[in-house]
Amino acid sequence: ADPADGVNLAALALYLSSVMDRHQEADALFRKAVAAAPNNGDILGRYASFVAEVVHDNDSAEVYYKRAIEADQKARVDNAENLGKYAYFLHAVRGDLHAADELYRRAVEC
């Protein structure tokens, strides 16, 4: 396996964060994963969730959620997980119920 592969880097980052509580190392690996695969909606979505839930940087998280959904659209994929997580973020963090409703509905239709 390629050690610079974005998918592998993101998987390791997720493990380090969720299992080992090594959040700074996970953040560095997520950043490498995003740099290695800047148009991968799965990686962008996972990093967005990490940034929102672990780093608590809501403005950056929103940027990554939007990038994830945009990447999915360019790949002609509707990723229910990315749509649903961003919808939750919009209603729980931003209080934007209208936008959240639209994204939840799109996620259900996937």
Summary of the structure (lengths in Angstrom):
residues: 110
radius of gyration: 13.7
end to end distance: 31.0
largest distance: 43.0
contacts: 359
relative contact order: 0.12
helix: 79%
strand: 0%
